[in-house]
Amino acid sequence: MTRFPLTWLYAPGDRPHVVAKALTSGADIVIVDLEDAVAPDRKDYARSATADLLSEPDHPVPVHVRVNALDTQAAAKDLEALATRPGLSGIRLPKVRSADQIVRLAETTPPSAGGAPPLHALLESALGIERAYAIASAHPSLRGIALGEADLRADLGIRGDAGLDWSRSRVVVAARAAGLPPPPQTVHPDIRDLEGLAATCAHGRALGFLGRAAIHPRQLPVIEQAYLPTEEELEQAETIIKAAATNQGAQALPDGSFIDAAVVATAQRTLSLVRRG
């Protein structure tokens, strides 16, 4: 059964002890960050420490690396040092602005013994959002897209949160149109504001996101709880699946709700999330 990752935990690449804790934190995926979380004078050390980590193929959970911005020399060094490491499960590409960037990177990055590393594009500018579908469908090596809301907020001059909803929906639609998984939400920057985290997760779920990136382990259970189906949703999904097993056509349930193939597909995904572990 497909396992849907719900939690993606960032850890700074220049702090190996933090990365080690992240690997056993309960996150579904750990993202070692070489970009924003690392000061310029620590980039070389972060790259070297991450290369050492990824020299080992086995980790408790998949390890992705967010490299530096693609138009920098640091990004080229990151890719050269890390792309063929056996412990690398994915490369996250910040500030992607065009499909050409994805194609060029996919075709020039040397594959490891297990093949080319999966790529994940972060859209963090107005131009990236405008080109969301072209980026999402640029190359088979691209396995996911997501928003980088802090940079996008600055680029658009948005002060409130509601102004980002159009961009959020654009990314969700582009991902699905390109046959990619639903994108995870971006990070909630206040690690003490768990109520706010839960509320914005509920909003993100309503928009079509699936899971969320985090910057602290205390955020993980809140994200998971927000994205796992409720008891009511689970009961409804089981009812729909049972009804569809006896009658594969469109039908009305005893409570008056109408089900068809699309409703059944949603119910199947609900059950998959419950059984993801």
ZADO-1210 file (C-alpha; in nm, 4 decimals, padded with zeros to 6 digits):
<atoms>
<atom x="00.0000" y="00.0000" z="00.0000" code="MET" pos="1"/>
<atom x="00.1227" y="00.3507" z="-00.0834" code="THR" pos="2"/>
<atom x="00.2651" y="00.5349" z="00.2139" code="ARG" pos="3"/>
<atom x="00.1699" y="00.9008" z="00.2145" code="PHE" pos="4"/>
<atom x="00.4281" y="01.1165" z="00.3938" code="PRO" pos="5"/>
<atom x="00.2592" y="01.3707" z="00.6162" code="LEU" pos="6"/>
<atom x="00.5561" y="01.5248" z="00.7985" code="THR" pos="7"/>
<atom x="00.8722" y="01.6634" z="00.6438" code="TRP" pos="8"/>
<atom x="01.1182" y="01.7870" z="00.9076" code="LEU" pos="9"/>
<atom x="01.3916" y="02.0362" z="00.8197" code="TYR" pos="10"/>
<atom x="01.7273" y="02.0139" z="00.9990" code="ALA" pos="11"/>
<atom x="02.0294" y="02.2411" z="00.9396" code="PRO" pos="12"/>
<atom x="02.3110" y="02.0661" z="00.7573" code="GLY" pos="13"/>
<atom x="02.5831" y="02.2296" z="00.9642" code="ASP" pos="14"/>
<atom x="02.4483" y="02.0728" z="01.2870" code="ARG" pos="15"/>
<atom x="02.4918" y="01.6964" z="01.2505" code="PRO" pos="16"/>
<atom x="02.3663" y="01.6284" z="01.6029" code="HIS" pos="17"/>
<atom x="02.0363" y="01.8001" z="01.5170" code="VAL" pos="18"/>
<atom x="02.0108" y="01.5973" z="01.1968" code="VAL" pos="19"/>
<atom x="02.0703" y="01.2783" z="01.3968" code="ALA" pos="20"/>
<atom x="01.7861" y="01.3690" z="01.6347" code="LYS" pos="21"/>
<atom x="01.5605" y="01.4541" z="01.3414" code="ALA" pos="22"/>
<atom x="01.6114" y="01.1062" z="01.1960" code="LEU" pos="23"/>
<atom x="01.4563" y="00.9519" z="01.5074" code="THR" pos="24"/>
<atom x="01.1947" y="01.2235" z="01.5685" code="SER" pos="25"/>
<atom x="00.9052" y="01.0405" z="01.4064" code="GLY" pos="26"/>
<atom x="00.9039" y="01.2538" z="01.0909" code="ALA" pos="27"/>
<atom x="00.8180" y="01.0711" z="00.7705" code="ASP" pos="28"/>
<atom x="01.0975" y="01.2463" z="00.5789" code="ILE" pos="29"/>
<atom x="01.3957" y="01.4479" z="00.7027" code="VAL" pos="30"/>
<atom x="01.5191" y="01.7375" z="00.4892" code="ILE" pos="31"/>
<atom x="01.8793" y="01.8368" z="00.5521" code="VAL" pos="32"/>
<atom x="01.8921" y="02.2066" z="00.4725" code="ASP" pos="33"/>
<atom x="02.1998" y="02.3540" z="00.3077" code="LEU" pos="34"/>
<atom x="02.0283" y="02.6778" z="00.2065" code="GLU" pos="35"/>
<atom x="01.8504" y="02.9226" z="00.4376" code="ASP" pos="36"/>
<atom x="01.9364" y="02.7469" z="00.7656" code="ALA" pos="37"/>
<atom x="02.3131" y="02.7629" z="00.7028" code="VAL" pos="38"/>
<atom x="02.5244" y="03.0808" z="00.7229" code="ALA" pos="39"/>
<atom x="02.7502" y="03.1528" z="00.4228" code="PRO" pos="40"/>
<atom x="03.0678" y="03.0751" z="00.6160" code="ASP" pos="41"/>
<atom x="02.9250" y="02.7360" z="00.7194" code="ARG" pos="42"/>
<atom x="02.8213" y="02.6141" z="00.3734" code="LYS" pos="43"/>
<atom x="03.1332" y="02.4069" z="00.3080" code="ASP" pos="44"/>
<atom x="03.1134" y="02.2371" z="00.6463" code="TYR" pos="45"/>
<atom x="02.7411" y="02.1661" z="00.6043" code="ALA" pos="46"/>
<atom x="02.8040" y="02.0101" z="00.2633" code="ARG" pos="47"/>
<atom x="03.0864" y="01.7932" z="00.3951" code="SER" pos="48"/>
<atom x="02.8886" y="01.6774" z="00.6994" code="ALA" pos="49"/>
<atom x="02.5889" y="01.5938" z="00.4824" code="THR" pos="50"/>
<atom x="02.8065" y="01.3994" z="00.2388" code="ALA" pos="51"/>
<atom x="02.9351" y="01.1926" z="00.5309" code="ASP" pos="52"/>
<atom x="02.5798" y="01.1255" z="00.6487" code="LEU" pos="53"/>
<atom x="02.4651" y="01.0186" z="00.3033" code="LEU" pos="54"/>
<atom x="02.7619" y="00.7885" z="00.2513" code="SER" pos="55"/>
<atom x="02.5609" y="00.5351" z="00.4519" code="GLU" pos="56"/>
<atom x="02.2649" y="00.3938" z="00.2565" code="PRO" pos="57"/>
<atom x="02.0405" y="00.3041" z="00.5477" code="ASP" pos="58"/>
<atom x="01.8567" y="00.5592" z="00.7621" code="HIS" pos="59"/>
<atom x="01.5440" y="00.5332" z="00.9798" code="PRO" pos="60"/>
<atom x="01.3511" y="00.7474" z="00.7291" code="VAL" pos="61"/>
<atom x="01.4212" y="00.8865" z="00.3807" code="PRO" pos="62"/>
<atom x="01.6667" y="01.1765" z="00.3740" code="VAL" pos="63"/>
<atom x="01.6229" y="01.4645" z="00.1314" code="HIS" pos="64"/>
<atom x="01.8591" y="01.7571" z="00.0897" code="VAL" pos="65"/>
<atom x="01.7598" y="02.1144" z="00.0124" code="ARG" pos="66"/>
<atom x="02.0504" y="02.2465" z="-00.1906" code="VAL" pos="67"/>
<atom x="02.1365" y="02.6115" z="-00.2362" code="ASN" pos="68"/>
<atom x="01.9649" y="02.8291" z="-00.4979" code="ALA" pos="69"/>
<atom x="02.0279" y="02.6874" z="-00.8443" code="LEU" pos="70"/>
<atom x="02.1900" y="03.0030" z="-00.9822" code="ASP" pos="71"/>
<atom x="02.4685" y="02.9932" z="-00.7218" code="THR" pos="72"/>
<atom x="02.8082" y="02.8260" z="-00.7225" code="GLN" pos="73"/>
<atom x="02.7161" y="02.6661" z="-00.3905" code="ALA" pos="74"/>
<atom x="02.4359" y="02.4684" z="-00.5587" code="ALA" pos="75"/>
<atom x="02.6771" y="02.3236" z="-00.8135" code="ALA" pos="76"/>
<atom x="02.9065" y="02.2151" z="-00.5315" code="LYS" pos="77"/>
<atom x="02.6131" y="02.0636" z="-00.3414" code="ASP" pos="78"/>
<atom x="02.5023" y="01.8560" z="-00.6373" code="LEU" pos="79"/>
<atom x="02.8521" y="01.7409" z="-00.7220" code="GLU" pos="80"/>
<atom x="02.9167" y="01.6298" z="-00.3651" code="ALA" pos="81"/>
<atom x="02.5812" y="01.4702" z="-00.2867" code="LEU" pos="82"/>
<atom x="02.3934" y="01.3526" z="-00.5955" code="ALA" pos="83"/>
<atom x="02.5533" y="01.0070" z="-00.6088" code="THR" pos="84"/>
<atom x="02.5550" y="00.9354" z="-00.2351" code="ARG" pos="85"/>
<atom x="02.3682" y="00.6107" z="-00.1585" code="PRO" pos="86"/>
<atom x="02.1787" y="00.7571" z="00.1374" code="GLY" pos="87"/>
<atom x="02.0168" y="01.0363" z="-00.0648" code="LEU" pos="88"/>
<atom x="01.6437" y="00.9875" z="-00.1253" code="SER" pos="89"/>
<atom x="01.5598" y="01.3209" z="-00.2874" code="GLY" pos="90"/>
<atom x="01.6862" y="01.6667" z="-00.3792" code="ILE" pos="91"/>
<atom x="01.4789" y="01.9743" z="-00.2982" code="ARG" pos="92"/>
<atom x="01.5415" y="02.2639" z="-00.5320" code="LEU" pos="93"/>
<atom x="01.4742" y="02.6125" z="-00.3938" code="PRO" pos="94"/>
<atom x="01.3514" y="02.9151" z="-00.5865" code="LYS" pos="95"/>
<atom x="01.2707" y="02.7299" z="-00.9086" code="VAL" pos="96"/>
<atom x="01.1549" y="02.9729" z="-01.1769" code="ARG" pos="97"/>
<atom x="01.1344" y="02.7691" z="-01.4975" code="SER" pos="98"/>
<atom x="01.0931" y="02.4217" z="-01.6445" code="ALA" pos="99"/>
<atom x="01.4310" y="02.4607" z="-01.8137" code="ASP" pos="100"/>
<atom x="01.6019" y="02.4599" z="-01.4740" code="GLN" pos="101"/>
<atom x="01.4471" y="02.1220" z="-01.3956" code="ILE" pos="102"/>
<atom x="01.5308" y="01.9710" z="-01.7341" code="VAL" pos="103"/>
<atom x="01.8889" y="02.0944" z="-01.7258" code="ARG" pos="104"/>
<atom x="01.9445" y="01.9663" z="-01.3751" code="LEU" pos="105"/>
<atom x="01.7773" y="01.6302" z="-01.4382" code="ALA" pos="106"/>
<atom x="01.9861" y="01.5702" z="-01.7472" code="GLU" pos="107"/>
<atom x="02.3190" y="01.6740" z="-01.5980" code="THR" pos="108"/>
<atom x="02.3001" y="01.5336" z="-01.2450" code="THR" pos="109"/>
<atom x="02.4970" y="01.2079" z="-01.2344" code="PRO" pos="110"/>
<atom x="02.2854" y="00.9101" z="-01.1258" code="PRO" pos="111"/>
<atom x="02.3772" y="00.6947" z="-00.8284" code="SER" pos="112"/>
<atom x="02.3687" y="00.3163" z="-00.8330" code="ALA" pos="113"/>
<atom x="01.9947" y="00.3357" z="-00.7675" code="GLY" pos="114"/>
<atom x="01.9309" y="00.5784" z="-01.0534" code="GLY" pos="115"/>
<atom x="01.8791" y="00.9523" z="-01.0777" code="ALA" pos="116"/>
<atom x="01.7739" y="01.1088" z="-00.7447" code="PRO" pos="117"/>
<atom x="01.4122" y="01.2294" z="-00.7338" code="PRO" pos="118"/>
<atom x="01.3742" y="01.6060" z="-00.7585" code="LEU" pos="119"/>
<atom x="01.1301" y="01.8294" z="-00.5715" code="HIS" pos="120"/>
<atom x="01.0808" y="02.1894" z="-00.6816" code="ALA" pos="121"/>
<atom x="01.0052" y="02.4751" z="-00.4429" code="LEU" pos="122"/>
<atom x="00.8128" y="02.7637" z="-00.6001" code="LEU" pos="123"/>
<atom x="00.8949" y="03.0831" z="-00.4143" code="GLU" pos="124"/>
<atom x="00.8339" y="03.3682" z="-00.6578" code="SER" pos="125"/>
<atom x="00.5564" y="03.5154" z="-00.8695" code="ALA" pos="126"/>
<atom x="00.7289" y="03.3831" z="-01.1823" code="LEU" pos="127"/>
<atom x="00.7533" y="03.0346" z="-01.0366" code="GLY" pos="128"/>
<atom x="00.3819" y="03.0367" z="-00.9541" code="ILE" pos="129"/>
<atom x="00.2894" y="03.1555" z="-01.3033" code="GLU" pos="130"/>
<atom x="00.4876" y="02.8647" z="-01.4480" code="ARG" pos="131"/>
<atom x="00.3706" y="02.6084" z="-01.1935" code="ALA" pos="132"/>
<atom x="00.2310" y="02.3501" z="-01.4358" code="TYR" pos="133"/>
<atom x="00.5232" y="02.3799" z="-01.6784" code="ALA" pos="134"/>
<atom x="00.7612" y="02.3183" z="-01.3890" code="ILE" pos="135"/>
<atom x="00.5523" y="02.0341" z="-01.2459" code="ALA" pos="136"/>
<atom x="00.5460" y="01.8535" z="-01.5809" code="SER" pos="137"/>
<atom x="00.9019" y="01.9367" z="-01.6903" code="ALA" pos="138"/>
<atom x="01.0727" y="01.5987" z="-01.6427" code="HIS" pos="139"/>
<atom x="01.0000" y="01.2469" z="-01.5080" code="PRO" pos="140"/>
<atom x="01.2668" y="01.2968" z="-01.2398" code="SER" pos="141"/>
<atom x="01.0536" y="01.5672" z="-01.0805" code="LEU" pos="142"/>
<atom x="00.8432" y="01.3930" z="-00.8156" code="ARG" pos="143"/>
<atom x="00.6826" y="01.6840" z="-00.6369" code="GLY" pos="144"/>
<atom x="00.6352" y="02.0599" z="-00.6058" code="ILE" pos="145"/>
<atom x="00.5687" y="02.2787" z="-00.3038" code="ALA" pos="146"/>
<atom x="00.5465" y="02.6426" z="-00.2028" code="LEU" pos="147"/>
<atom x="00.8074" y="02.8496" z="-00.0252" code="GLY" pos="148"/>
<atom x="00.5751" y="03.1026" z="00.1300" code="GLU" pos="149"/>
<atom x="00.8228" y="03.3293" z="00.3091" code="ALA" pos="150"/>
<atom x="01.0000" y="03.4262" z="-00.0131" code="ASP" pos="151"/>
<atom x="00.6740" y="03.4378" z="-00.2079" code="LEU" pos="152"/>
<atom x="00.5177" y="03.6665" z="00.0522" code="ARG" pos="153"/>
<atom x="00.8129" y="03.9042" z="00.0188" code="ALA" pos="154"/>
<atom x="00.8062" y="03.8898" z="-00.3611" code="ASP" pos="155"/>
<atom x="00.4344" y="03.9721" z="-00.3757" code="LEU" pos="156"/>
<atom x="00.4367" y="04.2252" z="-00.0920" code="GLY" pos="157"/>
<atom x="00.1649" y="04.0352" z="00.0935" code="ILE" pos="158"/>
<atom x="00.1173" y="04.1233" z="00.4593" code="ARG" pos="159"/>
<atom x="-00.1756" y="03.9012" z="00.5527" code="GLY" pos="160"/>
<atom x="-00.2264" y="03.5312" z="00.4968" code="ASP" pos="161"/>
<atom x="-00.5344" y="03.5286" z="00.2745" code="ALA" pos="162"/>
<atom x="-00.3420" y="03.6830" z="-00.0132" code="GLY" pos="163"/>
<atom x="-00.1508" y="03.3582" z="-00.0567" code="LEU" pos="164"/>
<atom x="-00.4552" y="03.1362" z="-00.1116" code="ASP" pos="165"/>
<atom x="-00.4660" y="03.1824" z="-00.4882" code="TRP" pos="166"/>
<atom x="-00.0998" y="03.0789" z="-00.5157" code="SER" pos="167"/>
<atom x="-00.1612" y="02.7835" z="-00.2865" code="ARG" pos="168"/>
<atom x="-00.4479" y="02.6588" z="-00.4996" code="SER" pos="169"/>
<atom x="-00.2448" y="02.7149" z="-00.8156" code="ARG" pos="170"/>
<atom x="00.0279" y="02.4842" z="-00.6860" code="VAL" pos="171"/>
<atom x="-00.2202" y="02.2176" z="-00.5738" code="VAL" pos="172"/>
<atom x="-00.3887" y="02.2179" z="-00.9157" code="VAL" pos="173"/>
<atom x="-00.0567" y="02.2160" z="-01.1049" code="ALA" pos="174"/>
<atom x="00.0704" y="01.9190" z="-00.9060" code="ALA" pos="175"/>
<atom x="-00.2389" y="01.7124" z="-00.9667" code="ARG" pos="176"/>
<atom x="-00.2605" y="01.8132" z="-01.3343" code="ALA" pos="177"/>
<atom x="00.0968" y="01.6911" z="-01.3790" code="ALA" pos="178"/>
<atom x="00.0209" y="01.3603" z="-01.2072" code="GLY" pos="179"/>
<atom x="00.2238" y="01.4461" z="-00.8978" code="LEU" pos="180"/>
<atom x="00.1178" y="01.3839" z="-00.5369" code="PRO" pos="181"/>
<atom x="-00.0677" y="01.6611" z="-00.3547" code="PRO" pos="182"/>
<atom x="00.1944" y="01.9061" z="-00.2279" code="PRO" pos="183"/>
<atom x="00.2771" y="01.9459" z="00.1408" code="PRO" pos="184"/>
<atom x="00.2224" y="02.2814" z="00.3072" code="GLN" pos="185"/>
<atom x="00.5117" y="02.5102" z="00.3789" code="THR" pos="186"/>
<atom x="00.6459" y="02.5526" z="00.7338" code="VAL" pos="187"/>
<atom x="00.4684" y="02.7354" z="01.0161" code="HIS" pos="188"/>
<atom x="00.7488" y="02.9605" z="01.1444" code="PRO" pos="189"/>
<atom x="00.6399" y="02.9977" z="01.5086" code="ASP" pos="190"/>
<atom x="00.7305" y="02.6720" z="01.6853" code="ILE" pos="191"/>
<atom x="00.5411" y="02.7768" z="02.0016" code="ARG" pos="192"/>
<atom x="00.2144" y="02.8522" z="01.8234" code="ASP" pos="193"/>
<atom x="00.0695" y="02.5017" z="01.8062" code="LEU" pos="194"/>
<atom x="-00.2886" y="02.6278" z="01.7948" code="GLU" pos="195"/>
<atom x="-00.2062" y="02.8434" z="01.4969" code="GLY" pos="196"/>
<atom x="-00.0271" y="02.5506" z="01.3365" code="LEU" pos="197"/>
<atom x="-00.3342" y="02.3293" z="01.3763" code="ALA" pos="198"/>
<atom x="-00.5648" y="02.5980" z="01.2375" code="ALA" pos="199"/>
<atom x="-00.3518" y="02.6625" z="00.9306" code="THR" pos="200"/>
<atom x="-00.3119" y="02.2888" z="00.8729" code="CYS" pos="201"/>
<atom x="-00.6910" y="02.2584" z="00.8664" code="ALA" pos="202"/>
<atom x="-00.7046" y="02.5394" z="00.6131" code="HIS" pos="203"/>
<atom x="-00.4309" y="02.3799" z="00.4022" code="GLY" pos="204"/>
<atom x="-00.6089" y="02.0456" z="00.4073" code="ARG" pos="205"/>
<atom x="-00.9256" y="02.2168" z="00.2849" code="ALA" pos="206"/>
<atom x="-00.7266" y="02.3628" z="-00.0059" code="LEU" pos="207"/>
<atom x="-00.5977" y="02.0210" z="-00.1114" code="GLY" pos="208"/>
<atom x="-00.2547" y="01.9995" z="00.0503" code="PHE" pos="209"/>
<atom x="-00.1394" y="01.6741" z="00.2034" code="LEU" pos="210"/>
<atom x="00.0967" y="01.6979" z="00.5017" code="GLY" pos="211"/>
<atom x="00.3328" y="01.9749" z="00.5974" code="ARG" pos="212"/>
<atom x="00.6950" y="02.0696" z="00.6409" code="ALA" pos="213"/>
<atom x="00.8119" y="02.1410" z="00.9959" code="ALA" pos="214"/>
<atom x="01.1079" y="02.3100" z="01.1612" code="ILE" pos="215"/>
<atom x="01.0786" y="02.1510" z="01.5063" code="HIS" pos="216"/>
<atom x="00.9814" y="01.8011" z="01.6261" code="PRO" pos="217"/>
<atom x="00.7076" y="01.9420" z="01.8526" code="ARG" pos="218"/>
<atom x="00.5169" y="02.0393" z="01.5376" code="GLN" pos="219"/>
<atom x="00.5046" y="01.6840" z="01.4007" code="LEU" pos="220"/>
<atom x="00.2146" y="01.5367" z="01.6036" code="PRO" pos="221"/>
<atom x="00.0021" y="01.8467" z="01.5387" code="VAL" pos="222"/>
<atom x="00.0551" y="01.8163" z="01.1637" code="ILE" pos="223"/>
<atom x="-00.0125" y="01.4447" z="01.1610" code="GLU" pos="224"/>
<atom x="-00.3283" y="01.4799" z="01.3670" code="GLN" pos="225"/>
<atom x="-00.4547" y="01.7572" z="01.1405" code="ALA" pos="226"/>
<atom x="-00.4064" y="01.5523" z="00.8245" code="TYR" pos="227"/>
<atom x="-00.5181" y="01.2105" z="00.9443" code="LEU" pos="228"/>
<atom x="-00.8902" y="01.1390" z="00.8955" code="PRO" pos="229"/>
<atom x="-01.1243" y="01.1926" z="01.1896" code="THR" pos="230"/>
<atom x="-01.3320" y="00.9079" z="01.3271" code="GLU" pos="231"/>
<atom x="-01.6351" y="01.0483" z="01.1468" code="GLU" pos="232"/>
<atom x="-01.4453" y="01.0641" z="00.8159" code="GLU" pos="233"/>
<atom x="-01.3190" y="00.7107" z="00.8640" code="LEU" pos="234"/>
<atom x="-01.6666" y="00.5769" z="00.9376" code="GLU" pos="235"/>
<atom x="-01.8060" y="00.7548" z="00.6327" code="GLN" pos="236"/>
<atom x="-01.5287" y="00.6175" z="00.4097" code="ALA" pos="237"/>
<atom x="-01.5900" y="00.2620" z="00.5280" code="GLU" pos="238"/>
<atom x="-01.9623" y="00.3010" z="00.4591" code="THR" pos="239"/>
<atom x="-01.8914" y="00.4247" z="00.1078" code="ILE" pos="240"/>
<atom x="-01.6500" y="00.1413" z="00.0298" code="ILE" pos="241"/>
<atom x="-01.8978" y="-00.1204" z="00.1550" code="LYS" pos="242"/>
<atom x="-02.1787" y="00.0301" z="-00.0530" code="ALA" pos="243"/>
<atom x="-01.9591" y="00.0456" z="-00.3632" code="ALA" pos="244"/>
<atom x="-01.8636" y="-00.3207" z="-00.3205" code="ALA" pos="245"/>
<atom x="-02.2278" y="-00.4262" z="-00.3602" code="THR" pos="246"/>
<atom x="-02.3262" y="-00.1747" z="-00.6265" code="ASN" pos="247"/>
<atom x="-02.0598" y="-00.0249" z="-00.8509" code="GLN" pos="248"/>
<atom x="-02.2894" y="00.2340" z="-01.0055" code="GLY" pos="249"/>
<atom x="-02.3917" y="00.5717" z="-00.8708" code="ALA" pos="250"/>
<atom x="-02.6231" y="00.5430" z="-00.5720" code="GLN" pos="251"/>
<atom x="-02.7681" y="00.7192" z="-00.2697" code="ALA" pos="252"/>
<atom x="-02.6825" y="00.6040" z="00.0824" code="LEU" pos="253"/>
<atom x="-02.9462" y="00.5728" z="00.3566" code="PRO" pos="254"/>
<atom x="-02.8485" y="00.9152" z="00.4940" code="ASP" pos="255"/>
<atom x="-02.9269" y="01.0724" z="00.1567" code="GLY" pos="256"/>
<atom x="-02.5673" y="01.1348" z="00.0447" code="SER" pos="257"/>
<atom x="-02.4895" y="01.0504" z="-00.3159" code="PHE" pos="258"/>
<atom x="-02.1839" y="00.8462" z="-00.4141" code="ILE" pos="259"/>
<atom x="-02.0157" y="00.7820" z="-00.7462" code="ASP" pos="260"/>
<atom x="-01.6678" y="00.6857" z="-00.8658" code="ALA" pos="261"/>
<atom x="-01.5118" y="01.0143" z="-00.7515" code="ALA" pos="262"/>
<atom x="-01.6573" y="00.9796" z="-00.4031" code="VAL" pos="263"/>
<atom x="-01.5314" y="00.6208" z="-00.3830" code="VAL" pos="264"/>
<atom x="-01.1807" y="00.7308" z="-00.4850" code="ALA" pos="265"/>
<atom x="-01.1805" y="00.9882" z="-00.2052" code="THR" pos="266"/>
<atom x="-01.2921" y="00.7239" z="00.0434" code="ALA" pos="267"/>
<atom x="-01.0139" y="00.4913" z="-00.0689" code="GLN" pos="268"/>
<atom x="-00.7561" y="00.7633" z="-00.0108" code="ARG" pos="269"/>
<atom x="-00.8995" y="00.8250" z="00.3344" code="THR" pos="270"/>
<atom x="-00.8531" y="00.4596" z="00.4258" code="LEU" pos="271"/>
<atom x="-00.5031" y="00.4602" z="00.2773" code="SER" pos="272"/>
<atom x="-00.4068" y="00.7476" z="00.5062" code="LEU" pos="273"/>
<atom x="-00.5325" y="00.5614" z="00.8114" code="VAL" pos="274"/>
<atom x="-00.3379" y="00.2497" z="00.7167" code="ARG" pos="275"/>
<atom x="-00.0273" y="00.4364" z="00.5990" code="ARG" pos="276"/>
<atom x="00.1942" y="00.2897" z="00.8724" code="GLY" pos="277"/>
</atoms>
